[in-house]
Amino acid sequence: MSQRSPLSEVKKGHITTLLAKGKRSDGRSFGELRPVSIIEGAIETAEGSARMKLGNTEVVVGIKMAVGEPFADTPNKGVLTTNVELIPMAFEEFESGPPSPMAIELSRVVDRGIRESQMIDLEALCITPEKEVWVLYVDVYALDYDGNLFDASSIAAVAALRNTMVPAKRFGKGEDFHLPLRSTPISCTTVKIGDYLVVDPTLEEEEVSSARLTVATDENGDLRAMQKGGSGFFTFEEVKKSIEMSVEAGRAIRGKI
């Protein structure tokens, strides 16, 4: 999130001083998530949807499906496409128009967590090999931004996919059926501030961090996807710690969806 305006040196000093004392500005422990609220089926006209609040960060995800052609290199698999919209209503620095670098990165991270975990059985979305498959659109809209859109967007997308129905009857392809799923990947983002690692950063914590690591794990605690951001670095031990924190956060979130 390097595009953000920097905090004052006073604010930076306050955050790092608290971390040195084992505290965070909102009272959480280093590995503690903000309060989570997930409402599934938030959009009646979508095939699947979810609205999620992670602290003061809020997103809504809508799933739409249509019949289309498969990609040439995957003629017997459905198509997954992910898009993130960052609207000015969510944050004063977001702008209307073409996707920003931040929106593009968010889309890729959400897509990677779903795709690399093989959450969706894409082969089951093939109608006629090489001719017709189901095309699945995952649209993420940021409603309010106070840090960590990566996890809010990813988790909301997973929740929306879990209540998605394939509209086969509408397209004359038989009876509607539940989207075929294989796993429930959960993403957890850790940022590095000085020598400290904290999960689910607020906007202020993001702005003073030097590096970010988003890790997606499955029900077994296995690593399925990982994305680094920021100009700083993580040591090998810090990467291991981030993965451990992600596994714990995954267990906590998975019980809510």
Stockholm file with secondary structure:
# STOCKHOLM 1.0

chainA/1-257         MSQRSPLSEVKKGHITTLLAKGKRSDGRSFGELRPVSIIEGAIETAEGSARMKLGNTEVVVGIKMAVGEPFADTPNKGVLTTNVELIPMAFEEFESGPPSPMAIELSRVVDRGIRESQMIDLEALCITPEKEVWVLYVDVYALDYDGNLFDASSIAAVAALRNTMVPAKRFGKGEDFHLPLRSTPISCTTVKIGDYLVVDPTLEEEEVSSARLTVATDENGDLRAMQKGGSGFFTFEEVKKSIEMSVEAGRAIRGKI
#=GR chainA/1-257 SS CTTSCCCCHHHHHHHHHHHHTTCCTTSCCTTCCCCEEEEESCCTTSSEEEEEEETTEEEEEEEEEEEECCCTTCTTSCEEEEEEEECTTTCTTCCSSSCCHHHHHHHHHHHHHHHHTTCBCGGGGEEETTTEEEEEEEEEEEEECSSCHHHHHHHHHHHHHHTCEECTGGGTSSSCEECCBCCCCEEEEEEEETTEEEESCCHHHHHHCSEEEEEEECTTCCEEEEEEESSSCCCHHHHHHHHHHHHHHHHHHHTTC
#=GC SS_cons         CTTSCCCCHHHHHHHHHHHHTTCCTTSCCTTCCCCEEEEESCCTTSSEEEEEEETTEEEEEEEEEEEECCCTTCTTSCEEEEEEEECTTTCTTCCSSSCCHHHHHHHHHHHHHHHHTTCBCGGGGEEETTTEEEEEEEEEEEEECSSCHHHHHHHHHHHHHHTCEECTGGGTSSSCEECCBCCCCEEEEEEEETTEEEESCCHHHHHHCSEEEEEEECTTCCEEEEEEESSSCCCHHHHHHHHHHHHHHHHHHHTTC
//
